[in-house]
Amino acid sequence: TFSQQAAAGSHQAALDLKWGRLKLRELSLALLQDQRARGVTASVEGRSVGASLTQDRRTVIIRFEPGIELNAGQQLRCQLAF
């Protein structure tokens, strides 16, 4: 299940894996406004994971190096800083 919450100066995204396993190297998000993201923090089940971002207009691409793996029941959370 994927969810996003956006408000002025805040953007959060969450991915809850219900079944199986998912290997993820990047996640692309669309912003509601023309904002410039300064950074990103990401965590899996509350543990910080390395993430960086690039932005092209209203699209933000979050990259996980060297990649992350989610198992059933785990949640990935990403918070953009503006």
PyMOL Python script that loads the backbone (N, CA, C, O; Angstrom):
from pymol import cmd

cmd.read_pdbstr("""\
ATOM      1  N   THR A   1       0.846  -1.167   0.000  1.00  0.00           N
ATOM      2  CA  THR A   1       0.000   0.000   0.000  1.00  0.00           C
ATOM      3  C   THR A   1       0.893   1.231   0.000  1.00  0.00           C
ATOM      4  O   THR A   1       1.846   1.317   0.774  1.00  0.00           O
ATOM      5  N   PHE A   2       0.578   2.187  -0.875  1.00  0.00           N
ATOM      6  CA  PHE A   2       1.353   3.413  -0.971  1.00  0.00           C
ATOM      7  C   PHE A   2       0.478   4.579  -0.551  1.00  0.00           C
ATOM      8  O   PHE A   2      -0.693   4.650  -0.923  1.00  0.00           O
ATOM      9  N   SER A   3       1.053   5.503   0.233  1.00  0.00           N
ATOM     10  CA  SER A   3       0.309   6.701   0.627  1.00  0.00           C
ATOM     11  C   SER A   3       1.246   7.904   0.621  1.00  0.00           C
ATOM     12  O   SER A   3       2.453   7.779   0.828  1.00  0.00           O
ATOM     13  N   GLN A   4       0.653   9.073   0.377  1.00  0.00           N
ATOM     14  CA  GLN A   4       1.389  10.338   0.408  1.00  0.00           C
ATOM     15  C   GLN A   4       0.561  11.366   1.150  1.00  0.00           C
ATOM     16  O   GLN A   4      -0.667  11.370   1.067  1.00  0.00           O
ATOM     17  N   GLN A   5       1.237  12.229   1.870  1.00  0.00           N
ATOM     18  CA  GLN A   5       0.592  13.362   2.512  1.00  0.00           C
ATOM     19  C   GLN A   5       1.426  14.587   2.186  1.00  0.00           C
ATOM     20  O   GLN A   5       2.634  14.616   2.420  1.00  0.00           O
ATOM     21  N   ALA A   6       0.762  15.596   1.643  1.00  0.00           N
ATOM     22  CA  ALA A   6       1.471  16.820   1.278  1.00  0.00           C
ATOM     23  C   ALA A   6       0.725  18.019   1.835  1.00  0.00           C
ATOM     24  O   ALA A   6      -0.504  18.086   1.794  1.00  0.00           O
ATOM     25  N   ALA A   7       1.488  18.953   2.349  1.00  0.00           N
ATOM     26  CA  ALA A   7       0.959  20.226   2.840  1.00  0.00           C
ATOM     27  C   ALA A   7       2.040  21.262   2.572  1.00  0.00           C
ATOM     28  O   ALA A   7       3.139  20.921   2.133  1.00  0.00           O
ATOM     29  N   ALA A   8       1.736  22.501   2.828  1.00  0.00           N
ATOM     30  CA  ALA A   8       2.726  23.557   2.611  1.00  0.00           C
ATOM     31  C   ALA A   8       3.999  23.249   3.395  1.00  0.00           C
ATOM     32  O   ALA A   8       3.972  23.166   4.623  1.00  0.00           O
ATOM     33  N   GLY A   9       5.101  23.081   2.689  1.00  0.00           N
ATOM     34  CA  GLY A   9       6.384  22.839   3.339  1.00  0.00           C
ATOM     35  C   GLY A   9       6.609  21.437   3.851  1.00  0.00           C
ATOM     36  O   GLY A   9       7.590  21.198   4.556  1.00  0.00           O
ATOM     37  N   SER A  10       5.732  20.493   3.522  1.00  0.00           N
ATOM     38  CA  SER A  10       5.870  19.134   4.035  1.00  0.00           C
ATOM     39  C   SER A  10       5.389  18.127   2.991  1.00  0.00           C
ATOM     40  O   SER A  10       4.378  18.347   2.323  1.00  0.00           O
ATOM     41  N   HIS A  11       6.117  17.032   2.859  1.00  0.00           N
ATOM     42  CA  HIS A  11       5.706  15.951   1.958  1.00  0.00           C
ATOM     43  C   HIS A  11       6.220  14.641   2.549  1.00  0.00           C
ATOM     44  O   HIS A  11       7.423  14.467   2.746  1.00  0.00           O
ATOM     45  N   GLN A  12       5.305  13.729   2.826  1.00  0.00           N
ATOM     46  CA  GLN A  12       5.650  12.422   3.373  1.00  0.00           C
ATOM     47  C   GLN A  12       5.088  11.345   2.468  1.00  0.00           C
ATOM     48  O   GLN A  12       4.007  11.499   1.900  1.00  0.00           O
ATOM     49  N   ALA A  13       5.822  10.259   2.336  1.00  0.00           N
ATOM     50  CA  ALA A  13       5.362   9.113   1.560  1.00  0.00           C
ATOM     51  C   ALA A  13       5.653   7.851   2.363  1.00  0.00           C
ATOM     52  O   ALA A  13       6.661   7.761   3.064  1.00  0.00           O
ATOM     53  N   ALA A  14       4.750   6.877   2.246  1.00  0.00           N
ATOM     54  CA  ALA A  14       4.936   5.603   2.947  1.00  0.00           C
ATOM     55  C   ALA A  14       4.558   4.458   2.019  1.00  0.00           C
ATOM     56  O   ALA A  14       3.598   4.548   1.253  1.00  0.00           O
ATOM     57  N   LEU A  15       5.324   3.390   2.101  1.00  0.00           N
ATOM     58  CA  LEU A  15       5.059   2.179   1.339  1.00  0.00           C
ATOM     59  C   LEU A  15       5.005   1.028   2.331  1.00  0.00           C
ATOM     60  O   LEU A  15       6.003   0.707   2.977  1.00  0.00           O
ATOM     61  N   ASP A  16       3.835   0.409   2.448  1.00  0.00           N
ATOM     62  CA  ASP A  16       3.635  -0.742   3.334  1.00  0.00           C
ATOM     63  C   ASP A  16       3.558  -1.993   2.479  1.00  0.00           C
ATOM     64  O   ASP A  16       2.657  -2.127   1.651  1.00  0.00           O
ATOM     65  N   LEU A  17       4.490  -2.903   2.672  1.00  0.00           N
ATOM     66  CA  LEU A  17       4.499  -4.134   1.884  1.00  0.00           C
ATOM     67  C   LEU A  17       3.658  -5.195   2.587  1.00  0.00           C
ATOM     68  O   LEU A  17       3.948  -5.583   3.719  1.00  0.00           O
ATOM     69  N   LYS A  18       2.627  -5.651   1.912  1.00  0.00           N
ATOM     70  CA  LYS A  18       1.700  -6.614   2.510  1.00  0.00           C
ATOM     71  C   LYS A  18       2.156  -8.062   2.314  1.00  0.00           C
ATOM     72  O   LYS A  18       2.013  -8.882   3.221  1.00  0.00           O
ATOM     73  N   TRP A  19       2.707  -8.384   1.130  1.00  0.00           N
ATOM     74  CA  TRP A  19       3.120  -9.751   0.830  1.00  0.00           C
ATOM     75  C   TRP A  19       4.456  -9.758   0.114  1.00  0.00           C
ATOM     76  O   TRP A  19       4.824  -8.796  -0.561  1.00  0.00           O
ATOM     77  N   GLY A  20       5.167 -10.846   0.271  1.00  0.00           N
ATOM     78  CA  GLY A  20       6.384 -11.065  -0.503  1.00  0.00           C
ATOM     79  C   GLY A  20       7.568 -10.224  -0.093  1.00  0.00           C
ATOM     80  O   GLY A  20       7.743  -9.872   1.074  1.00  0.00           O
ATOM     81  N   ARG A  21       8.386  -9.908  -1.101  1.00  0.00           N
ATOM     82  CA  ARG A  21       9.625  -9.172  -0.890  1.00  0.00           C
ATOM     83  C   ARG A  21       9.787  -8.180  -2.037  1.00  0.00           C
ATOM     84  O   ARG A  21       9.432  -8.482  -3.176  1.00  0.00           O
ATOM     85  N   LEU A  22      10.325  -6.994  -1.737  1.00  0.00           N
ATOM     86  CA  LEU A  22      10.507  -5.959  -2.749  1.00  0.00           C
ATOM     87  C   LEU A  22      11.909  -5.377  -2.639  1.00  0.00           C
ATOM     88  O   LEU A  22      12.309  -4.890  -1.582  1.00  0.00           O
ATOM     89  N   LYS A  23      12.650  -5.432  -3.741  1.00  0.00           N
ATOM     90  CA  LYS A  23      13.947  -4.777  -3.805  1.00  0.00           C
ATOM     91  C   LYS A  23      13.722  -3.438  -4.496  1.00  0.00           C
ATOM     92  O   LYS A  23      13.107  -3.365  -5.560  1.00  0.00           O
ATOM     93  N   LEU A  24      14.234  -2.378  -3.867  1.00  0.00           N
ATOM     94  CA  LEU A  24      13.947  -1.036  -4.341  1.00  0.00           C
ATOM     95  C   LEU A  24      15.229  -0.215  -4.405  1.00  0.00           C
ATOM     96  O   LEU A  24      15.980  -0.145  -3.432  1.00  0.00           O
ATOM     97  N   ARG A  25      15.472   0.403  -5.554  1.00  0.00           N
ATOM     98  CA  ARG A  25      16.636   1.275  -5.708  1.00  0.00           C
ATOM     99  C   ARG A  25      16.237   2.730  -5.784  1.00  0.00           C
ATOM    100  O   ARG A  25      17.012   3.607  -5.404  1.00  0.00           O
ATOM    101  N   GLU A  26      15.016   3.004  -6.278  1.00  0.00           N
ATOM    102  CA  GLU A  26      14.560   4.385  -6.321  1.00  0.00           C
ATOM    103  C   GLU A  26      13.046   4.460  -6.259  1.00  0.00           C
ATOM    104  O   GLU A  26      12.332   3.505  -6.563  1.00  0.00           O
ATOM    105  N   LEU A  27      12.586   5.635  -5.853  1.00  0.00           N
ATOM    106  CA  LEU A  27      11.163   5.917  -5.718  1.00  0.00           C
ATOM    107  C   LEU A  27      10.927   7.311  -6.271  1.00  0.00           C
ATOM    108  O   LEU A  27      11.619   8.254  -5.884  1.00  0.00           O
ATOM    109  N   SER A  28       9.971   7.457  -7.162  1.00  0.00           N
ATOM    110  CA  SER A  28       9.680   8.734  -7.788  1.00  0.00           C
ATOM    111  C   SER A  28       8.381   9.293  -7.215  1.00  0.00           C
ATOM    112  O   SER A  28       7.382   8.582  -7.110  1.00  0.00           O
ATOM    113  N   LEU A  29       8.405  10.580  -6.842  1.00  0.00           N
ATOM    114  CA  LEU A  29       7.233  11.244  -6.277  1.00  0.00           C
ATOM    115  C   LEU A  29       6.925  12.502  -7.070  1.00  0.00           C
ATOM    116  O   LEU A  29       7.834  13.199  -7.521  1.00  0.00           O
ATOM    117  N   ALA A  30       5.649  12.788  -7.236  1.00  0.00           N
ATOM    118  CA  ALA A  30       5.217  14.024  -7.883  1.00  0.00           C
ATOM    119  C   ALA A  30       4.819  15.018  -6.796  1.00  0.00           C
ATOM    120  O   ALA A  30       4.063  14.686  -5.883  1.00  0.00           O
ATOM    121  N   LEU A  31       5.335  16.238  -6.905  1.00  0.00           N
ATOM    122  CA  LEU A  31       5.000  17.286  -5.954  1.00  0.00           C
ATOM    123  C   LEU A  31       3.770  18.047  -6.427  1.00  0.00           C
ATOM    124  O   LEU A  31       3.524  18.157  -7.628  1.00  0.00           O
ATOM    125  N   LEU A  32       3.003  18.570  -5.482  1.00  0.00           N
ATOM    126  CA  LEU A  32       1.799  19.312  -5.814  1.00  0.00           C
ATOM    127  C   LEU A  32       2.092  20.734  -6.263  1.00  0.00           C
ATOM    128  O   LEU A  32       1.330  21.308  -7.041  1.00  0.00           O
ATOM    129  N   GLN A  33       3.175  21.302  -5.786  1.00  0.00           N
ATOM    130  CA  GLN A  33       3.526  22.681  -6.086  1.00  0.00           C
ATOM    131  C   GLN A  33       4.951  22.753  -6.616  1.00  0.00           C
ATOM    132  O   GLN A  33       5.725  21.803  -6.499  1.00  0.00           O
ATOM    133  N   ASP A  34       5.279  23.899  -7.199  1.00  0.00           N
ATOM    134  CA  ASP A  34       6.666  24.134  -7.603  1.00  0.00           C
ATOM    135  C   ASP A  34       7.476  24.470  -6.365  1.00  0.00           C
ATOM    136  O   ASP A  34       7.601  25.634  -5.984  1.00  0.00           O
ATOM    137  N   GLN A  35       8.018  23.445  -5.747  1.00  0.00           N
ATOM    138  CA  GLN A  35       8.857  23.610  -4.560  1.00  0.00           C
ATOM    139  C   GLN A  35      10.205  22.991  -4.846  1.00  0.00           C
ATOM    140  O   GLN A  35      10.333  22.133  -5.720  1.00  0.00           O
ATOM    141  N   ARG A  36      11.201  23.423  -4.113  1.00  0.00           N
ATOM    142  CA  ARG A  36      12.535  22.852  -4.258  1.00  0.00           C
ATOM    143  C   ARG A  36      12.846  22.037  -3.011  1.00  0.00           C
ATOM    144  O   ARG A  36      12.938  22.583  -1.912  1.00  0.00           O
ATOM    145  N   ALA A  37      13.008  20.739  -3.183  1.00  0.00           N
ATOM    146  CA  ALA A  37      13.345  19.868  -2.053  1.00  0.00           C
ATOM    147  C   ALA A  37      14.826  20.049  -1.715  1.00  0.00           C
ATOM    148  O   ALA A  37      15.676  20.033  -2.605  1.00  0.00           O
ATOM    149  N   ARG A  38      15.130  20.219  -0.432  1.00  0.00           N
ATOM    150  CA  ARG A  38      16.520  20.386   0.026  1.00  0.00           C
ATOM    151  C   ARG A  38      17.145  19.063   0.426  1.00  0.00           C
ATOM    152  O   ARG A  38      18.366  18.913   0.388  1.00  0.00           O
ATOM    153  N   GLY A  39      16.320  18.110   0.808  1.00  0.00           N
ATOM    154  CA  GLY A  39      16.859  16.833   1.260  1.00  0.00           C
ATOM    155  C   GLY A  39      15.755  15.831   1.537  1.00  0.00           C
ATOM    156  O   GLY A  39      14.567  16.140   1.437  1.00  0.00           O
ATOM    157  N   VAL A  40      16.170  14.630   1.884  1.00  0.00           N
ATOM    158  CA  VAL A  40      15.222  13.563   2.182  1.00  0.00           C
ATOM    159  C   VAL A  40      15.766  12.720   3.330  1.00  0.00           C
ATOM    160  O   VAL A  40      16.973  12.503   3.436  1.00  0.00           O
ATOM    161  N   THR A  41      14.873  12.252   4.180  1.00  0.00           N
ATOM    162  CA  THR A  41      15.213  11.234   5.176  1.00  0.00           C
ATOM    163  C   THR A  41      14.317  10.033   4.904  1.00  0.00           C
ATOM    164  O   THR A  41      13.152  10.181   4.535  1.00  0.00           O
ATOM    165  N   ALA A  42      14.875   8.851   5.090  1.00  0.00           N
ATOM    166  CA  ALA A  42      14.121   7.625   4.833  1.00  0.00           C
ATOM    167  C   ALA A  42      14.404   6.613   5.938  1.00  0.00           C
ATOM    168  O   ALA A  42      15.495   6.577   6.508  1.00  0.00           O
ATOM    169  N   SER A  43      13.396   5.794   6.226  1.00  0.00           N
ATOM    170  CA  SER A  43      13.570   4.758   7.241  1.00  0.00           C
ATOM    171  C   SER A  43      12.727   3.545   6.889  1.00  0.00           C
ATOM    172  O   SER A  43      11.683   3.655   6.246  1.00  0.00           O
ATOM    173  N   VAL A  44      13.200   2.394   7.322  1.00  0.00           N
ATOM    174  CA  VAL A  44      12.458   1.143   7.217  1.00  0.00           C
ATOM    175  C   VAL A  44      12.266   0.647   8.636  1.00  0.00           C
ATOM    176  O   VAL A  44      13.229   0.343   9.340  1.00  0.00           O
ATOM    177  N   GLU A  45      11.012   0.568   9.046  1.00  0.00           N
ATOM    178  CA  GLU A  45      10.676   0.125  10.405  1.00  0.00           C
ATOM    179  C   GLU A  45      11.424   0.940  11.457  1.00  0.00           C
ATOM    180  O   GLU A  45      11.870   0.397  12.467  1.00  0.00           O
ATOM    181  N   GLY A  46      11.560   2.255  11.214  1.00  0.00           N
ATOM    182  CA  GLY A  46      12.199   3.137  12.185  1.00  0.00           C
ATOM    183  C   GLY A  46      13.711   3.199  12.110  1.00  0.00           C
ATOM    184  O   GLY A  46      14.326   4.011  12.800  1.00  0.00           O
ATOM    185  N   ARG A  47      14.331   2.353  11.281  1.00  0.00           N
ATOM    186  CA  ARG A  47      15.789   2.364  11.103  1.00  0.00           C
ATOM    187  C   ARG A  47      16.134   3.211   9.889  1.00  0.00           C
ATOM    188  O   ARG A  47      15.609   2.986   8.799  1.00  0.00           O
ATOM    189  N   SER A  48      17.012   4.181  10.074  1.00  0.00           N
ATOM    190  CA  SER A  48      17.407   5.079   8.995  1.00  0.00           C
ATOM    191  C   SER A  48      18.091   4.311   7.866  1.00  0.00           C
ATOM    192  O   SER A  48      18.897   3.413   8.111  1.00  0.00           O
ATOM    193  N   VAL A  49      17.760   4.675   6.631  1.00  0.00           N
ATOM    194  CA  VAL A  49      18.429   4.099   5.458  1.00  0.00           C
ATOM    195  C   VAL A  49      18.983   5.248   4.627  1.00  0.00           C
ATOM    196  O   VAL A  49      18.412   6.338   4.604  1.00  0.00           O
ATOM    197  N   GLY A  50      20.095   5.001   3.949  1.00  0.00           N
ATOM    198  CA  GLY A  50      20.724   6.030   3.133  1.00  0.00           C
ATOM    199  C   GLY A  50      19.877   6.368   1.918  1.00  0.00           C
ATOM    200  O   GLY A  50      19.457   5.477   1.179  1.00  0.00           O
ATOM    201  N   ALA A  51      19.627   7.651   1.711  1.00  0.00           N
ATOM    202  CA  ALA A  51      18.819   8.092   0.579  1.00  0.00           C
ATOM    203  C   ALA A  51      19.314   9.452   0.096  1.00  0.00           C
ATOM    204  O   ALA A  51      19.741  10.289   0.892  1.00  0.00           O
ATOM    205  N   SER A  52      19.253   9.656  -1.193  1.00  0.00           N
ATOM    206  CA  SER A  52      19.577  10.941  -1.785  1.00  0.00           C
ATOM    207  C   SER A  52      18.479  11.274  -2.785  1.00  0.00           C
ATOM    208  O   SER A  52      17.681  10.411  -3.152  1.00  0.00           O
ATOM    209  N   LEU A  53      18.441  12.538  -3.227  1.00  0.00           N
ATOM    210  CA  LEU A  53      17.379  12.893  -4.168  1.00  0.00           C
ATOM    211  C   LEU A  53      17.887  13.770  -5.290  1.00  0.00           C
ATOM    212  O   LEU A  53      18.878  14.488  -5.159  1.00  0.00           O
ATOM    213  N   THR A  54      17.176  13.686  -6.392  1.00  0.00           N
ATOM    214  CA  THR A  54      17.331  14.605  -7.506  1.00  0.00           C
ATOM    215  C   THR A  54      15.935  15.102  -7.834  1.00  0.00           C
ATOM    216  O   THR A  54      14.944  14.433  -7.541  1.00  0.00           O
ATOM    217  N   GLN A  55      15.859  16.278  -8.442  1.00  0.00           N
ATOM    218  CA  GLN A  55      14.558  16.861  -8.730  1.00  0.00           C
ATOM    219  C   GLN A  55      14.558  17.465 -10.126  1.00  0.00           C
ATOM    220  O   GLN A  55      15.520  18.112 -10.541  1.00  0.00           O
ATOM    221  N   ASP A  56      13.460  17.241 -10.845  1.00  0.00           N
ATOM    222  CA  ASP A  56      13.232  17.860 -12.146  1.00  0.00           C
ATOM    223  C   ASP A  56      11.817  18.425 -12.115  1.00  0.00           C
ATOM    224  O   ASP A  56      10.838  17.690 -12.241  1.00  0.00           O
ATOM    225  N   ARG A  57      11.724  19.727 -11.947  1.00  0.00           N
ATOM    226  CA  ARG A  57      10.462  20.441 -11.817  1.00  0.00           C
ATOM    227  C   ARG A  57       9.665  19.884 -10.647  1.00  0.00           C
ATOM    228  O   ARG A  57      10.072  20.041  -9.496  1.00  0.00           O
ATOM    229  N   ARG A  58       8.526  19.231 -10.922  1.00  0.00           N
ATOM    230  CA  ARG A  58       7.670  18.716  -9.841  1.00  0.00           C
ATOM    231  C   ARG A  58       7.884  17.230  -9.559  1.00  0.00           C
ATOM    232  O   ARG A  58       7.098  16.614  -8.839  1.00  0.00           O
ATOM    233  N   THR A  59       8.936  16.658 -10.121  1.00  0.00           N
ATOM    234  CA  THR A  59       9.222  15.237  -9.895  1.00  0.00           C
ATOM    235  C   THR A  59      10.490  15.092  -9.060  1.00  0.00           C
ATOM    236  O   THR A  59      11.539  15.643  -9.396  1.00  0.00           O
ATOM    237  N   VAL A  60      10.376  14.341  -7.968  1.00  0.00           N
ATOM    238  CA  VAL A  60      11.514  14.048  -7.095  1.00  0.00           C
ATOM    239  C   VAL A  60      11.819  12.564  -7.209  1.00  0.00           C
ATOM    240  O   VAL A  60      10.919  11.730  -7.103  1.00  0.00           O
ATOM    241  N   ILE A  61      13.083  12.234  -7.425  1.00  0.00           N
ATOM    242  CA  ILE A  61      13.507  10.832  -7.460  1.00  0.00           C
ATOM    243  C   ILE A  61      14.391  10.589  -6.245  1.00  0.00           C
ATOM    244  O   ILE A  61      15.445  11.206  -6.090  1.00  0.00           O
ATOM    245  N   ILE A  62      13.940   9.682  -5.391  1.00  0.00           N
ATOM    246  CA  ILE A  62      14.691   9.294  -4.194  1.00  0.00           C
ATOM    247  C   ILE A  62      15.454   8.024  -4.525  1.00  0.00           C
ATOM    248  O   ILE A  62      14.868   7.028  -4.949  1.00  0.00           O
ATOM    249  N   ARG A  63      16.773   8.065  -4.327  1.00  0.00           N
ATOM    250  CA  ARG A  63      17.613   6.895  -4.616  1.00  0.00           C
ATOM    251  C   ARG A  63      18.138   6.299  -3.320  1.00  0.00           C
ATOM    252  O   ARG A  63      18.579   7.006  -2.413  1.00  0.00           O
ATOM    253  N   PHE A  64      18.076   4.979  -3.265  1.00  0.00           N
ATOM    254  CA  PHE A  64      18.570   4.229  -2.112  1.00  0.00           C
ATOM    255  C   PHE A  64      19.827   3.487  -2.558  1.00  0.00           C
ATOM    256  O   PHE A  64      19.770   2.629  -3.440  1.00  0.00           O
ATOM    257  N   GLU A  65      20.953   3.818  -1.949  1.00  0.00           N
ATOM    258  CA  GLU A  65      22.214   3.167  -2.323  1.00  0.00           C
ATOM    259  C   GLU A  65      22.696   2.300  -1.176  1.00  0.00           C
ATOM    260  O   GLU A  65      22.821   2.796  -0.056  1.00  0.00           O
ATOM    261  N   PRO A  66      22.964   1.063  -1.401  1.00  0.00           N
ATOM    262  CA  PRO A  66      22.996   0.346  -2.673  1.00  0.00           C
ATOM    263  C   PRO A  66      21.644  -0.248  -3.056  1.00  0.00           C
ATOM    264  O   PRO A  66      21.585  -1.077  -3.965  1.00  0.00           O
ATOM    265  N   GLY A  67      20.607   0.130  -2.424  1.00  0.00           N
ATOM    266  CA  GLY A  67      19.274  -0.437  -2.624  1.00  0.00           C
ATOM    267  C   GLY A  67      18.774  -0.965  -1.292  1.00  0.00           C
ATOM    268  O   GLY A  67      19.567  -1.255  -0.396  1.00  0.00           O
ATOM    269  N   ILE A  68      17.475  -1.089  -1.163  1.00  0.00           N
ATOM    270  CA  ILE A  68      16.904  -1.630   0.060  1.00  0.00           C
ATOM    271  C   ILE A  68      15.999  -2.803  -0.287  1.00  0.00           C
ATOM    272  O   ILE A  68      15.562  -2.955  -1.428  1.00  0.00           O
ATOM    273  N   GLU A  69      15.733  -3.613   0.698  1.00  0.00           N
ATOM    274  CA  GLU A  69      14.833  -4.746   0.515  1.00  0.00           C
ATOM    275  C   GLU A  69      13.782  -4.709   1.616  1.00  0.00           C
ATOM    276  O   GLU A  69      14.101  -4.681   2.805  1.00  0.00           O
ATOM    277  N   LEU A  70      12.530  -4.708   1.195  1.00  0.00           N
ATOM    278  CA  LEU A  70      11.415  -4.758   2.134  1.00  0.00           C
ATOM    279  C   LEU A  70      10.836  -6.156   2.132  1.00  0.00           C
ATOM    280  O   LEU A  70      10.713  -6.787   1.082  1.00  0.00           O
ATOM    281  N   ASN A  71      10.481  -6.639   3.313  1.00  0.00           N
ATOM    282  CA  ASN A  71       9.807  -7.918   3.454  1.00  0.00           C
ATOM    283  C   ASN A  71       8.373  -7.674   3.890  1.00  0.00           C
ATOM    284  O   ASN A  71       8.045  -6.600   4.396  1.00  0.00           O
ATOM    285  N   ALA A  72       7.531  -8.657   3.696  1.00  0.00           N
ATOM    286  CA  ALA A  72       6.119  -8.537   4.068  1.00  0.00           C
ATOM    287  C   ALA A  72       5.989  -8.013   5.492  1.00  0.00           C
ATOM    288  O   ALA A  72       6.656  -8.495   6.407  1.00  0.00           O
ATOM    289  N   GLY A  73       5.121  -7.018   5.669  1.00  0.00           N
ATOM    290  CA  GLY A  73       4.888  -6.438   6.985  1.00  0.00           C
ATOM    291  C   GLY A  73       5.756  -5.235   7.301  1.00  0.00           C
ATOM    292  O   GLY A  73       5.550  -4.584   8.326  1.00  0.00           O
ATOM    293  N   GLN A  74       6.730  -4.920   6.442  1.00  0.00           N
ATOM    294  CA  GLN A  74       7.607  -3.781   6.702  1.00  0.00           C
ATOM    295  C   GLN A  74       7.094  -2.519   6.010  1.00  0.00           C
ATOM    296  O   GLN A  74       6.354  -2.580   5.028  1.00  0.00           O
ATOM    297  N   GLN A  75       7.515  -1.366   6.558  1.00  0.00           N
ATOM    298  CA  GLN A  75       7.109  -0.077   6.015  1.00  0.00           C
ATOM    299  C   GLN A  75       8.328   0.788   5.720  1.00  0.00           C
ATOM    300  O   GLN A  75       9.245   0.897   6.535  1.00  0.00           O
ATOM    301  N   LEU A  76       8.320   1.402   4.538  1.00  0.00           N
ATOM    302  CA  LEU A  76       9.310   2.408   4.153  1.00  0.00           C
ATOM    303  C   LEU A  76       8.642   3.767   4.305  1.00  0.00           C
ATOM    304  O   LEU A  76       7.533   3.973   3.812  1.00  0.00           O
ATOM    305  N   ARG A  77       9.312   4.697   4.986  1.00  0.00           N
ATOM    306  CA  ARG A  77       8.806   6.060   5.142  1.00  0.00           C
ATOM    307  C   ARG A  77       9.850   7.035   4.615  1.00  0.00           C
ATOM    308  O   ARG A  77      11.040   6.905   4.903  1.00  0.00           O
ATOM    309  N   CYS A  78       9.387   8.016   3.836  1.00  0.00           N
ATOM    310  CA  CYS A  78      10.265   9.052   3.285  1.00  0.00           C
ATOM    311  C   CYS A  78       9.684  10.410   3.631  1.00  0.00           C
ATOM    312  O   CYS A  78       8.477  10.624   3.524  1.00  0.00           O
ATOM    313  N   GLN A  79      10.547  11.325   4.048  1.00  0.00           N
ATOM    314  CA  GLN A  79      10.149  12.690   4.414  1.00  0.00           C
ATOM    315  C   GLN A  79      11.026  13.654   3.633  1.00  0.00           C
ATOM    316  O   GLN A  79      12.252  13.621   3.747  1.00  0.00           O
ATOM    317  N   LEU A  80      10.396  14.512   2.840  1.00  0.00           N
ATOM    318  CA  LEU A  80      11.145  15.524   2.095  1.00  0.00           C
ATOM    319  C   LEU A  80      11.262  16.781   2.927  1.00  0.00           C
ATOM    320  O   LEU A  80      10.324  17.161   3.629  1.00  0.00           O
ATOM    321  N   ALA A  81      12.418  17.431   2.848  1.00  0.00           N
ATOM    322  CA  ALA A  81      12.645  18.718   3.529  1.00  0.00           C
ATOM    323  C   ALA A  81      12.669  19.806   2.473  1.00  0.00           C
ATOM    324  O   ALA A  81      13.290  19.643   1.423  1.00  0.00           O
ATOM    325  N   PHE A  82      11.994  20.919   2.745  1.00  0.00           N
ATOM    326  CA  PHE A  82      11.941  22.054   1.812  1.00  0.00           C
ATOM    327  C   PHE A  82      12.599  23.264   2.405  1.00  0.00           C
ATOM    328  O   PHE A  82      12.650  24.315   1.766  1.00  0.00           O
TER     329      PHE A  82
END
""", "prot")
cmd.dss("prot")
cmd.show_as("cartoon", "prot")
cmd.util.cbc("prot")
cmd.orient("prot")
